[in-house]
Amino acid sequence: MAELVVDGDQAGALAARMGIKVLEWSAERVVGTMPVDGNTQPYGLLHGGASCVLAETLGSFGAAAHAMEFGGIALGMEISATHHRAARTGTVTGVATPLHRGNSVATYEIVITNESGARVCTARLTCLLRRRDRP
């Protein structure tokens, strides 16, 4: 899979600063990790909402990979997330899988778990897609 580039810059600069690593990337499955040591946020948030950044990163990489398959691009996205528990130590792992993939919209479910396998966050990301040859 080619590296995802947006406006001449590698996508995911914020994700990289947060320590997010994308381990597997395709339209069928995206897997990534993020360190959470020192998290003191309440209500299950990771570093003030970083679980949403991890979910957005993984879901948008899946949508972009799908769009690339038919010569399209991924545009705006909408995400909804439910936080199940706080992750305060170690590393969390997120897995994004498609719920729906079409030529105009892709929806991915993202499940984020802690090192013991317990769910930290569940999210759903919907991304608008457009063919490159359309204005």
N, CA, C and O atoms as CSV, one atom per row, in Angstrom:
chain,resi,resn,atom,element,x,y,z
A,1,MET,N,N,0.853,-1.172,0.000
A,1,MET,CA,C,0.000,0.000,0.000
A,1,MET,C,C,0.898,1.234,0.000
A,1,MET,O,O,1.875,1.298,0.747
A,2,ALA,N,N,0.569,2.196,-0.827
A,2,ALA,CA,C,1.336,3.443,-0.917
A,2,ALA,C,C,1.130,4.282,0.331
A,2,ALA,O,O,0.116,4.168,1.019
A,3,GLU,N,N,2.109,5.120,0.604
A,3,GLU,CA,C,2.011,6.025,1.744
A,3,GLU,C,C,0.930,7.067,1.462
A,3,GLU,O,O,0.848,7.599,0.355
A,4,LEU,N,N,0.106,7.355,2.465
A,4,LEU,CA,C,-0.965,8.330,2.305
A,4,LEU,C,C,-0.379,9.729,2.397
A,4,LEU,O,O,0.226,10.085,3.408
A,5,VAL,N,N,-0.558,10.532,1.338
A,5,VAL,CA,C,-0.015,11.890,1.295
A,5,VAL,C,C,-1.156,12.857,1.034
A,5,VAL,O,O,-1.974,12.635,0.141
A,6,VAL,N,N,-1.212,13.930,1.813
A,6,VAL,CA,C,-2.233,14.955,1.657
A,6,VAL,C,C,-1.534,16.298,1.510
A,6,VAL,O,O,-0.751,16.690,2.375
A,7,ASP,N,N,-1.813,17.004,0.418
A,7,ASP,CA,C,-1.222,18.323,0.163
A,7,ASP,C,C,0.291,18.321,0.345
A,7,ASP,O,O,0.852,19.247,0.931
A,8,GLY,N,N,0.947,17.281,-0.155
A,8,GLY,CA,C,2.403,17.217,-0.119
A,8,GLY,C,C,2.981,16.842,1.231
A,8,GLY,O,O,4.202,16.780,1.373
A,9,ASP,N,N,2.144,16.591,2.227
A,9,ASP,CA,C,2.617,16.262,3.569
A,9,ASP,C,C,2.041,14.903,3.948
A,9,ASP,O,O,0.913,14.578,3.579
A,10,GLN,N,N,2.805,14.119,4.676
A,10,GLN,CA,C,2.296,12.814,5.090
A,10,GLN,C,C,1.124,13.033,6.045
A,10,GLN,O,O,1.223,13.791,7.010
A,11,ALA,N,N,0.016,12.355,5.757
A,11,ALA,CA,C,-1.148,12.438,6.639
A,11,ALA,C,C,-0.796,11.820,7.977
A,11,ALA,O,O,-0.004,10.882,8.057
A,12,GLY,N,N,-1.398,12.362,9.025
A,12,GLY,CA,C,-1.200,11.792,10.346
A,12,GLY,C,C,-0.101,12.452,11.144
A,12,GLY,O,O,0.464,11.817,12.034
A,13,ALA,N,N,0.231,13.721,10.858
A,13,ALA,CA,C,1.278,14.401,11.624
A,13,ALA,C,C,0.895,14.473,13.103
A,13,ALA,O,O,1.740,14.239,13.967
A,14,LEU,N,N,-0.379,14.796,13.410
A,14,LEU,CA,C,-0.838,14.824,14.791
A,14,LEU,C,C,-0.752,13.432,15.393
A,14,LEU,O,O,-0.305,13.260,16.526
A,15,ALA,N,N,-1.184,12.444,14.625
A,15,ALA,CA,C,-1.131,11.071,15.104
A,15,ALA,C,C,0.305,10.671,15.434
A,15,ALA,O,O,0.549,10.010,16.443
A,16,ALA,N,N,1.245,11.065,14.597
A,16,ALA,CA,C,2.650,10.738,14.843
A,16,ALA,C,C,3.143,11.403,16.120
A,16,ALA,O,O,3.869,10.788,16.901
A,17,ARG,N,N,2.750,12.663,16.337
A,17,ARG,CA,C,3.163,13.355,17.572
A,17,ARG,C,C,2.585,12.682,18.812
A,17,ARG,O,O,3.182,12.736,19.888
A,18,MET,N,N,1.425,12.049,18.660
A,18,MET,CA,C,0.798,11.361,19.784
A,18,MET,C,C,1.317,9.938,19.949
A,18,MET,O,O,0.906,9.229,20.868
A,19,GLY,N,N,2.207,9.524,19.077
A,19,GLY,CA,C,2.789,8.189,19.175
A,19,GLY,C,C,1.965,7.103,18.517
A,19,GLY,O,O,2.210,5.920,18.749
A,20,ILE,N,N,0.980,7.483,17.689
A,20,ILE,CA,C,0.158,6.486,17.001
A,20,ILE,C,C,0.986,5.839,15.900
A,20,ILE,O,O,1.624,6.519,15.096
A,21,LYS,N,N,0.961,4.520,15.884
A,21,LYS,CA,C,1.649,3.762,14.839
A,21,LYS,C,C,0.627,2.917,14.104
A,21,LYS,O,O,-0.097,2.134,14.719
A,22,VAL,N,N,0.567,3.075,12.784
A,22,VAL,CA,C,-0.311,2.249,11.966
A,22,VAL,C,C,0.486,1.002,11.584
A,22,VAL,O,O,1.485,1.089,10.870
A,23,LEU,N,N,0.036,-0.149,12.063
A,23,LEU,CA,C,0.759,-1.406,11.868
A,23,LEU,C,C,0.305,-2.166,10.627
A,23,LEU,O,O,1.084,-2.891,10.009
A,24,GLU,N,N,-0.968,-1.989,10.271
A,24,GLU,CA,C,-1.548,-2.692,9.124
A,24,GLU,C,C,-2.519,-1.720,8.468
A,24,GLU,O,O,-3.295,-1.054,9.154
A,25,TRP,N,N,-2.477,-1.637,7.135
A,25,TRP,CA,C,-3.316,-0.660,6.446
A,25,TRP,C,C,-3.828,-1.209,5.137
A,25,TRP,O,O,-3.052,-1.448,4.211
A,26,SER,N,N,-5.143,-1.413,5.052
A,26,SER,CA,C,-5.806,-1.793,3.814
A,26,SER,C,C,-7.257,-1.333,3.914
A,26,SER,O,O,-7.689,-0.865,4.967
A,27,ALA,N,N,-8.002,-1.462,2.834
A,27,ALA,CA,C,-9.416,-1.095,2.854
A,27,ALA,C,C,-10.224,-2.052,3.728
A,27,ALA,O,O,-11.310,-1.697,4.187
A,28,GLU,N,N,-9.713,-3.252,3.961
A,28,GLU,CA,C,-10.425,-4.264,4.743
A,28,GLU,C,C,-10.130,-4.212,6.233
A,28,GLU,O,O,-10.933,-4.679,7.040
A,29,ARG,N,N,-8.972,-3.641,6.609
A,29,ARG,CA,C,-8.592,-3.656,8.026
A,29,ARG,C,C,-7.429,-2.695,8.243
A,29,ARG,O,O,-6.452,-2.691,7.494
A,30,VAL,N,N,-7.562,-1.883,9.286
A,30,VAL,CA,C,-6.479,-1.000,9.697
A,30,VAL,C,C,-6.229,-1.266,11.175
A,30,VAL,O,O,-7.167,-1.291,11.971
A,31,VAL,N,N,-4.970,-1.464,11.542
A,31,VAL,CA,C,-4.600,-1.730,12.926
A,31,VAL,C,C,-3.547,-0.708,13.331
A,31,VAL,O,O,-2.601,-0.446,12.588
A,32,GLY,N,N,-3.722,-0.137,14.516
A,32,GLY,CA,C,-2.758,0.827,15.018
A,32,GLY,C,C,-2.686,0.793,16.527
A,32,GLY,O,O,-3.572,0.259,17.195
A,33,THR,N,N,-1.615,1.373,17.060
A,33,THR,CA,C,-1.414,1.426,18.505
A,33,THR,C,C,-1.118,2.854,18.947
A,33,THR,O,O,-0.735,3.705,18.144
A,34,MET,N,N,-1.305,3.095,20.243
A,34,MET,CA,C,-0.998,4.400,20.815
A,34,MET,C,C,-0.604,4.214,22.283
A,34,MET,O,O,-1.295,3.506,23.015
A,35,PRO,N,N,0.489,4.832,22.723
A,35,PRO,CA,C,0.854,4.749,24.144
A,35,PRO,C,C,-0.077,5.620,24.978
A,35,PRO,O,O,-0.510,6.681,24.528
A,36,VAL,N,N,-0.386,5.171,26.197
A,36,VAL,CA,C,-1.272,5.940,27.073
A,36,VAL,C,C,-0.689,6.145,28.467
A,36,VAL,O,O,-1.411,6.568,29.370
A,37,ASP,N,N,0.580,5.862,28.667
A,37,ASP,CA,C,1.180,6.031,29.989
A,37,ASP,C,C,0.970,7.446,30.507
A,37,ASP,O,O,1.202,8.422,29.793
A,38,GLY,N,N,0.526,7.547,31.760
A,38,GLY,CA,C,0.346,8.843,32.390
A,38,GLY,C,C,-1.007,9.475,32.147
A,38,GLY,O,O,-1.221,10.615,32.559
A,39,ASN,N,N,-1.929,8.787,31.495
A,39,ASN,CA,C,-3.247,9.350,31.241
A,39,ASN,C,C,-3.969,9.588,32.569
A,39,ASN,O,O,-4.103,8.672,33.380
A,40,THR,N,N,-4.427,10.808,32.784
A,40,THR,CA,C,-5.176,11.127,34.004
A,40,THR,C,C,-6.540,11.721,33.689
A,40,THR,O,O,-7.179,12.297,34.569
A,41,GLN,N,N,-6.996,11.591,32.451
A,41,GLN,CA,C,-8.292,12.150,32.063
A,41,GLN,C,C,-9.433,11.311,32.628
A,41,GLN,O,O,-9.329,10.086,32.682
A,42,PRO,N,N,-10.529,11.961,33.052
A,42,PRO,CA,C,-11.683,11.218,33.549
A,42,PRO,C,C,-12.540,10.676,32.411
A,42,PRO,O,O,-12.280,10.959,31.241
A,43,TYR,N,N,-13.542,9.912,32.750
A,43,TYR,CA,C,-14.568,9.440,31.828
A,43,TYR,C,C,-14.019,8.614,30.680
A,43,TYR,O,O,-14.617,8.594,29.604
A,44,GLY,N,N,-12.908,7.938,30.876
A,44,GLY,CA,C,-12.392,7.045,29.849
A,44,GLY,C,C,-11.701,7.732,28.696
A,44,GLY,O,O,-11.341,7.071,27.722
A,45,LEU,N,N,-11.504,9.031,28.772
A,45,LEU,CA,C,-10.825,9.721,27.674
A,45,LEU,C,C,-9.331,9.435,27.731
A,45,LEU,O,O,-8.747,9.328,28.809
A,46,LEU,N,N,-8.729,9.315,26.569
A,46,LEU,CA,C,-7.293,9.102,26.482
A,46,LEU,C,C,-6.637,10.425,26.144
A,46,LEU,O,O,-6.858,10.957,25.056
A,47,HIS,N,N,-5.846,10.966,27.036
A,47,HIS,CA,C,-5.145,12.226,26.781
A,47,HIS,C,C,-6.085,13.283,26.219
A,47,HIS,O,O,-5.801,13.879,25.180
A,48,GLY,N,N,-7.195,13.516,26.897
A,48,GLY,CA,C,-8.120,14.560,26.480
A,48,GLY,C,C,-8.815,14.291,25.162
A,48,GLY,O,O,-9.053,15.221,24.391
A,49,GLY,N,N,-9.142,13.054,24.888
A,49,GLY,CA,C,-9.881,12.736,23.665
A,49,GLY,C,C,-9.030,12.097,22.600
A,49,GLY,O,O,-9.457,11.995,21.450
A,50,ALA,N,N,-7.841,11.664,22.949
A,50,ALA,CA,C,-6.954,11.060,21.952
A,50,ALA,C,C,-7.509,9.755,21.401
A,50,ALA,O,O,-7.125,9.332,20.311
A,51,SER,N,N,-8.411,9.109,22.144
A,51,SER,CA,C,-9.016,7.891,21.591
A,51,SER,C,C,-9.772,8.223,20.316
A,51,SER,O,O,-9.802,7.413,19.390
A,52,CYS,N,N,-10.388,9.410,20.252
A,52,CYS,CA,C,-11.064,9.832,19.019
A,52,CYS,C,C,-10.051,10.084,17.915
A,52,CYS,O,O,-10.324,9.793,16.750
A,53,VAL,N,N,-8.885,10.620,18.263
A,53,VAL,CA,C,-7.840,10.836,17.252
A,53,VAL,C,C,-7.360,9.493,16.719
A,53,VAL,O,O,-7.151,9.341,15.515
A,54,LEU,N,N,-7.183,8.520,17.605
A,54,LEU,CA,C,-6.773,7.188,17.156
A,54,LEU,C,C,-7.856,6.588,16.262
A,54,LEU,O,O,-7.551,6.041,15.202
A,55,ALA,N,N,-9.113,6.686,16.682
A,55,ALA,CA,C,-10.213,6.153,15.875
A,55,ALA,C,C,-10.311,6.867,14.533
A,55,ALA,O,O,-10.492,6.221,13.501
A,56,GLU,N,N,-10.194,8.202,14.536
A,56,GLU,CA,C,-10.233,8.963,13.280
A,56,GLU,C,C,-9.089,8.567,12.359
A,56,GLU,O,O,-9.279,8.423,11.152
A,57,THR,N,N,-7.906,8.391,12.929
A,57,THR,CA,C,-6.742,8.019,12.127
A,57,THR,C,C,-6.970,6.679,11.449
A,57,THR,O,O,-6.770,6.552,10.241
A,58,LEU,N,N,-7.388,5.681,12.213
A,58,LEU,CA,C,-7.549,4.344,11.650
A,58,LEU,C,C,-8.708,4.285,10.662
A,58,LEU,O,O,-8.574,3.697,9.589
A,59,GLY,N,N,-9.846,4.888,11.008
A,59,GLY,CA,C,-10.992,4.883,10.107
A,59,GLY,C,C,-10.724,5.637,8.820
A,59,GLY,O,O,-11.121,5.192,7.743
A,60,SER,N,N,-10.048,6.784,8.925
A,60,SER,CA,C,-9.775,7.564,7.715
A,60,SER,C,C,-8.736,6.882,6.833
A,60,SER,O,O,-8.792,7.018,5.611
A,61,PHE,N,N,-7.792,6.152,7.419
A,61,PHE,CA,C,-6.835,5.396,6.611
A,61,PHE,C,C,-7.564,4.291,5.843
A,61,PHE,O,O,-7.250,4.038,4.680
A,62,GLY,N,N,-8.531,3.632,6.483
A,62,GLY,CA,C,-9.317,2.610,5.788
A,62,GLY,C,C,-10.119,3.202,4.648
A,62,GLY,O,O,-10.144,2.654,3.546
A,63,ALA,N,N,-10.784,4.335,4.914
A,63,ALA,CA,C,-11.585,4.986,3.872
A,63,ALA,C,C,-10.702,5.450,2.717
A,63,ALA,O,O,-11.078,5.318,1.552
A,64,ALA,N,N,-9.524,5.995,3.041
A,64,ALA,CA,C,-8.607,6.445,1.990
A,64,ALA,C,C,-8.115,5.268,1.154
A,64,ALA,O,O,-8.005,5.378,-0.067
A,65,ALA,N,N,-7.820,4.144,1.803
A,65,ALA,CA,C,-7.379,2.957,1.064
A,65,ALA,C,C,-8.489,2.473,0.135
A,65,ALA,O,O,-8.220,2.090,-1.003
A,66,HIS,N,N,-9.725,2.489,0.610
A,66,HIS,CA,C,-10.849,2.090,-0.234
A,66,HIS,C,C,-11.000,3.048,-1.414
A,66,HIS,O,O,-11.182,2.608,-2.550
A,67,ALA,N,N,-10.926,4.346,-1.154
A,67,ALA,CA,C,-11.055,5.341,-2.227
A,67,ALA,C,C,-9.964,5.156,-3.276
A,67,ALA,O,O,-10.223,5.300,-4.471
A,68,MET,N,N,-8.755,4.838,-2.841
A,68,MET,CA,C,-7.642,4.650,-3.781
A,68,MET,C,C,-7.907,3.470,-4.713
A,68,MET,O,O,-7.423,3.459,-5.845
A,69,GLU,N,N,-8.669,2.477,-4.251
A,69,GLU,CA,C,-8.963,1.310,-5.072
A,69,GLU,C,C,-9.738,1.670,-6.334
A,69,GLU,O,O,-9.576,1.008,-7.359
A,70,PHE,N,N,-10.587,2.719,-6.283
A,70,PHE,CA,C,-11.361,3.094,-7.459
A,70,PHE,C,C,-10.986,4.481,-7.975
A,70,PHE,O,O,-11.778,5.121,-8.668
A,71,GLY,N,N,-9.788,4.944,-7.642
A,71,GLY,CA,C,-9.308,6.226,-8.147
A,71,GLY,C,C,-9.986,7.414,-7.514
A,71,GLY,O,O,-10.122,8.462,-8.146
A,72,GLY,N,N,-10.412,7.269,-6.279
A,72,GLY,CA,C,-11.103,8.350,-5.592
A,72,GLY,C,C,-10.277,8.963,-4.485
A,72,GLY,O,O,-9.130,8.582,-4.251
A,73,ILE,N,N,-10.888,9.922,-3.810
A,73,ILE,CA,C,-10.262,10.569,-2.664
A,73,ILE,C,C,-11.258,10.577,-1.512
A,73,ILE,O,O,-12.470,10.572,-1.731
A,74,ALA,N,N,-10.750,10.590,-0.302
A,74,ALA,CA,C,-11.571,10.682,0.901
A,74,ALA,C,C,-11.698,12.144,1.285
A,74,ALA,O,O,-10.714,12.883,1.309
A,75,LEU,N,N,-12.931,12.554,1.586
A,75,LEU,CA,C,-13.198,13.949,1.946
A,75,LEU,C,C,-13.559,14.034,3.425
A,75,LEU,O,O,-12.962,13.344,4.250
A,76,GLY,N,N,-14.528,14.873,3.760
A,76,GLY,CA,C,-14.924,15.078,5.143
A,76,GLY,C,C,-15.403,13.817,5.827
A,76,GLY,O,O,-15.844,12.870,5.175
A,77,MET,N,N,-15.313,13.812,7.164
A,77,MET,CA,C,-15.731,12.642,7.912
A,77,MET,C,C,-16.520,13.037,9.145
A,77,MET,O,O,-16.431,14.163,9.635
A,78,GLU,N,N,-17.291,12.084,9.631
A,78,GLU,CA,C,-18.053,12.248,10.866
A,78,GLU,C,C,-17.754,11.040,11.740
A,78,GLU,O,O,-17.717,9.908,11.257
A,79,ILE,N,N,-17.541,11.287,13.030
A,79,ILE,CA,C,-17.227,10.183,13.940
A,79,ILE,C,C,-18.100,10.283,15.173
A,79,ILE,O,O,-18.368,11.375,15.675
A,80,SER,N,N,-18.541,9.135,15.655
A,80,SER,CA,C,-19.212,9.055,16.950
A,80,SER,C,C,-18.475,7.995,17.753
A,80,SER,O,O,-18.088,6.954,17.221
A,81,ALA,N,N,-18.284,8.269,19.045
A,81,ALA,CA,C,-17.492,7.359,19.865
A,81,ALA,C,C,-18.145,7.165,21.226
A,81,ALA,O,O,-18.774,8.074,21.769
A,82,THR,N,N,-17.982,5.969,21.762
A,82,THR,CA,C,-18.409,5.648,23.120
A,82,THR,C,C,-17.174,5.198,23.883
A,82,THR,O,O,-16.471,4.279,23.464
A,83,HIS,N,N,-16.918,5.855,25.011
A,83,HIS,CA,C,-15.779,5.491,25.852
A,83,HIS,C,C,-16.265,4.533,26.935
A,83,HIS,O,O,-17.210,4.837,27.663
A,84,HIS,N,N,-15.618,3.382,27.037
A,84,HIS,CA,C,-16.040,2.349,27.979
A,84,HIS,C,C,-15.260,2.373,29.279
A,84,HIS,O,O,-15.829,2.119,30.340
A,85,ARG,N,N,-13.982,2.671,29.221
A,85,ARG,CA,C,-13.146,2.706,30.429
A,85,ARG,C,C,-11.889,3.490,30.119
A,85,ARG,O,O,-11.513,3.661,28.959
A,86,ALA,N,N,-11.247,3.964,31.168
A,86,ALA,CA,C,-9.993,4.701,31.004
A,86,ALA,C,C,-8.852,3.730,30.730
A,86,ALA,O,O,-8.854,2.593,31.202
A,87,ALA,N,N,-7.890,4.196,29.968
A,87,ALA,CA,C,-6.643,3.462,29.766
A,87,ALA,C,C,-5.545,4.371,30.287
A,87,ALA,O,O,-5.320,5.450,29.740
A,88,ARG,N,N,-4.864,3.949,31.332
A,88,ARG,CA,C,-3.910,4.836,32.005
A,88,ARG,C,C,-2.458,4.393,31.882
A,88,ARG,O,O,-1.542,5.171,32.145
A,89,THR,N,N,-2.253,3.151,31.486
A,89,THR,CA,C,-0.873,2.661,31.350
A,89,THR,C,C,-0.761,1.803,30.102
A,89,THR,O,O,-1.754,1.288,29.587
A,90,GLY,N,N,0.458,1.663,29.631
A,90,GLY,CA,C,0.717,0.771,28.512
A,90,GLY,C,C,0.340,1.351,27.170
A,90,GLY,O,O,0.507,2.544,26.918
A,91,THR,N,N,-0.169,0.493,26.318
A,91,THR,CA,C,-0.504,0.842,24.939
A,91,THR,C,C,-1.902,0.328,24.620
A,91,THR,O,O,-2.274,-0.775,25.018
A,92,VAL,N,N,-2.667,1.133,23.901
A,92,VAL,CA,C,-3.971,0.662,23.410
A,92,VAL,C,C,-3.815,0.294,21.941
A,92,VAL,O,O,-2.956,0.823,21.237
A,93,THR,N,N,-4.662,-0.620,21.499
A,93,THR,CA,C,-4.658,-1.073,20.105
A,93,THR,C,C,-6.033,-0.826,19.518
A,93,THR,O,O,-7.049,-1.143,20.138
A,94,GLY,N,N,-6.063,-0.263,18.329
A,94,GLY,CA,C,-7.310,-0.018,17.624
A,94,GLY,C,C,-7.364,-0.828,16.338
A,94,GLY,O,O,-6.359,-0.990,15.646
A,95,VAL,N,N,-8.554,-1.334,16.027
A,95,VAL,CA,C,-8.778,-2.084,14.793
A,95,VAL,C,C,-10.007,-1.493,14.106
A,95,VAL,O,O,-11.087,-1.421,14.692
A,96,ALA,N,N,-9.825,-1.071,12.860
A,96,ALA,CA,C,-10.914,-0.513,12.058
A,96,ALA,C,C,-11.288,-1.510,10.971
A,96,ALA,O,O,-10.428,-2.001,10.240
A,97,THR,N,N,-12.577,-1.803,10.873
A,97,THR,CA,C,-13.086,-2.698,9.838
A,97,THR,C,C,-14.299,-2.045,9.175
A,97,THR,O,O,-15.035,-1.305,9.827
A,98,PRO,N,N,-14.509,-2.311,7.894
A,98,PRO,CA,C,-15.612,-1.651,7.186
A,98,PRO,C,C,-16.976,-2.209,7.569
A,98,PRO,O,O,-17.154,-3.419,7.711
A,99,LEU,N,N,-17.924,-1.312,7.730
A,99,LEU,CA,C,-19.334,-1.684,7.869
A,99,LEU,C,C,-20.024,-1.535,6.520
A,99,LEU,O,O,-20.908,-2.317,6.171
A,100,HIS,N,N,-19.604,-0.510,5.760
A,100,HIS,CA,C,-20.156,-0.247,4.428
A,100,HIS,C,C,-19.078,0.451,3.603
A,100,HIS,O,O,-18.390,1.348,4.090
A,101,ARG,N,N,-18.943,0.026,2.345
A,101,ARG,CA,C,-18.010,0.686,1.438
A,101,ARG,C,C,-18.683,0.850,0.095
A,101,ARG,O,O,-19.050,-0.138,-0.541
A,102,GLY,N,N,-18.851,2.087,-0.349
A,102,GLY,CA,C,-19.424,2.377,-1.654
A,102,GLY,C,C,-18.533,3.352,-2.396
A,102,GLY,O,O,-17.404,3.607,-1.977
A,103,ASN,N,N,-19.030,3.899,-3.496
A,103,ASN,CA,C,-18.243,4.868,-4.254
A,103,ASN,C,C,-18.423,6.300,-3.770
A,103,ASN,O,O,-17.734,7.204,-4.242
A,104,SER,N,N,-19.349,6.516,-2.828
A,104,SER,CA,C,-19.546,7.871,-2.318
A,104,SER,C,C,-19.419,7.967,-0.807
A,104,SER,O,O,-19.226,9.060,-0.275
A,105,VAL,N,N,-19.526,6.840,-0.102
A,105,VAL,CA,C,-19.442,6.835,1.363
A,105,VAL,C,C,-18.803,5.532,1.825
A,105,VAL,O,O,-19.064,4.465,1.269
A,106,ALA,N,N,-17.963,5.635,2.849
A,106,ALA,CA,C,-17.422,4.451,3.516
A,106,ALA,C,C,-17.618,4.635,5.019
A,106,ALA,O,O,-17.356,5.711,5.556
A,107,THR,N,N,-18.077,3.586,5.691
A,107,THR,CA,C,-18.269,3.634,7.138
A,107,THR,C,C,-17.438,2.524,7.770
A,107,THR,O,O,-17.488,1.372,7.338
A,108,TYR,N,N,-16.678,2.883,8.789
A,108,TYR,CA,C,-15.809,1.938,9.490
A,108,TYR,C,C,-16.160,1.893,10.968
A,108,TYR,O,O,-16.482,2.913,11.576
A,109,GLU,N,N,-16.092,0.687,11.538
A,109,GLU,CA,C,-16.207,0.525,12.985
A,109,GLU,C,C,-14.799,0.389,13.532
A,109,GLU,O,O,-13.981,-0.343,12.976
A,110,ILE,N,N,-14.513,1.093,14.623
A,110,ILE,CA,C,-13.197,1.058,15.239
A,110,ILE,C,C,-13.355,0.611,16.679
A,110,ILE,O,O,-14.129,1.206,17.429
A,111,VAL,N,N,-12.639,-0.422,17.076
A,111,VAL,CA,C,-12.649,-0.912,18.449
A,111,VAL,C,C,-11.247,-0.717,19.012
A,111,VAL,O,O,-10.262,-1.182,18.440
A,112,ILE,N,N,-11.177,-0.021,20.145
A,112,ILE,CA,C,-9.901,0.241,20.809
A,112,ILE,C,C,-9.885,-0.539,22.115
A,112,ILE,O,O,-10.800,-0.420,22.930
A,113,THR,N,N,-8.836,-1.341,22.310
A,113,THR,CA,C,-8.713,-2.161,23.510
A,113,THR,C,C,-7.412,-1.856,24.241
A,113,THR,O,O,-6.448,-1.371,23.648
A,114,ASN,N,N,-7.401,-2.153,25.564
A,114,ASN,CA,C,-6.176,-1.992,26.326
A,114,ASN,C,C,-5.339,-3.263,26.229
A,114,ASN,O,O,-5.700,-4.196,25.512
A,115,GLU,N,N,-4.229,-3.298,26.945
A,115,GLU,CA,C,-3.313,-4.437,26.830
A,115,GLU,C,C,-3.927,-5.747,27.301
A,115,GLU,O,O,-3.495,-6.817,26.872
A,116,SER,N,N,-4.935,-5.682,28.185
A,116,SER,CA,C,-5.582,-6.922,28.635
A,116,SER,C,C,-6.735,-7.335,27.724
A,116,SER,O,O,-7.375,-8.358,27.968
A,117,GLY,N,N,-7.009,-6.554,26.675
A,117,GLY,CA,C,-8.049,-6.892,25.716
A,117,GLY,C,C,-9.413,-6.301,26.033
A,117,GLY,O,O,-10.371,-6.557,25.304
A,118,ALA,N,N,-9.529,-5.514,27.106
A,118,ALA,CA,C,-10.809,-4.888,27.448
A,118,ALA,C,C,-11.050,-3.676,26.553
A,118,ALA,O,O,-10.124,-2.925,26.247
A,119,ARG,N,N,-12.304,-3.493,26.137
A,119,ARG,CA,C,-12.645,-2.347,25.279
A,119,ARG,C,C,-12.473,-1.042,26.045
A,119,ARG,O,O,-12.946,-0.889,27.171
A,120,VAL,N,N,-11.787,-0.116,25.405
A,120,VAL,CA,C,-11.611,1.233,25.934
A,120,VAL,C,C,-12.579,2.175,25.239
A,120,VAL,O,O,-13.172,3.044,25.878
A,121,CYS,N,N,-12.740,2.006,23.930
A,121,CYS,CA,C,-13.573,2.897,23.131
A,121,CYS,C,C,-14.082,2.132,21.912
A,121,CYS,O,O,-13.370,1.304,21.343
A,122,THR,N,N,-15.322,2.421,21.521
A,122,THR,CA,C,-15.883,1.916,20.280
A,122,THR,C,C,-16.329,3.127,19.482
A,122,THR,O,O,-16.997,4.011,20.020
A,123,ALA,N,N,-15.974,3.181,18.217
A,123,ALA,CA,C,-16.321,4.350,17.402
A,123,ALA,C,C,-16.814,3.903,16.036
A,123,ALA,O,O,-16.535,2.794,15.582
A,124,ARG,N,N,-17.555,4.796,15.395
A,124,ARG,CA,C,-18.006,4.590,14.022
A,124,ARG,C,C,-17.646,5.852,13.240
A,124,ARG,O,O,-18.017,6.960,13.630
A,125,LEU,N,N,-16.925,5.677,12.140
A,125,LEU,CA,C,-16.500,6.792,11.303
A,125,LEU,C,C,-17.123,6.639,9.925
A,125,LEU,O,O,-17.035,5.577,9.308
A,126,THR,N,N,-17.755,7.710,9.444
A,126,THR,CA,C,-18.302,7.747,8.090
A,126,THR,C,C,-17.545,8.811,7.318
A,126,THR,O,O,-17.421,9.949,7.771
A,127,CYS,N,N,-17.040,8.438,6.154
A,127,CYS,CA,C,-16.224,9.328,5.338
A,127,CYS,C,C,-16.845,9.459,3.954
A,127,CYS,O,O,-17.200,8.459,3.331
A,128,LEU,N,N,-16.975,10.695,3.472
A,128,LEU,CA,C,-17.454,10.932,2.119
A,128,LEU,C,C,-16.322,10.677,1.138
A,128,LEU,O,O,-15.170,11.011,1.413
A,129,LEU,N,N,-16.647,10.088,-0.003
A,129,LEU,CA,C,-15.655,9.764,-1.020
A,129,LEU,C,C,-16.053,10.431,-2.329
A,129,LEU,O,O,-17.230,10.692,-2.575
A,130,ARG,N,N,-15.064,10.701,-3.158
A,130,ARG,CA,C,-15.335,11.277,-4.477
A,130,ARG,C,C,-14.313,10.750,-5.464
A,130,ARG,O,O,-13.138,10.587,-5.134
A,131,ARG,N,N,-14.770,10.488,-6.670
A,131,ARG,CA,C,-13.837,10.067,-7.725
A,131,ARG,C,C,-12.941,11.244,-8.076
A,131,ARG,O,O,-13.392,12.389,-8.064
A,132,ARG,N,N,-11.694,10.982,-8.384
A,132,ARG,CA,C,-10.751,12.045,-8.742
A,132,ARG,C,C,-11.144,12.765,-10.035
A,132,ARG,O,O,-10.828,13.942,-10.207
A,133,ASP,N,N,-11.826,12.070,-10.940
A,133,ASP,CA,C,-12.164,12.683,-12.233
A,133,ASP,C,C,-13.429,13.528,-12.155
A,133,ASP,O,O,-13.854,14.088,-13.166
A,134,ARG,N,N,-14.039,13.633,-10.977
A,134,ARG,CA,C,-15.198,14.504,-10.799
A,134,ARG,C,C,-14.753,15.827,-10.186
A,134,ARG,O,O,-13.872,15.831,-9.327
A,135,PRO,N,N,-15.340,16.951,-10.604
A,135,PRO,CA,C,-14.962,18.247,-10.013
A,135,PRO,C,C,-15.449,18.383,-8.592
A,135,PRO,O,O,-15.215,19.410,-7.954
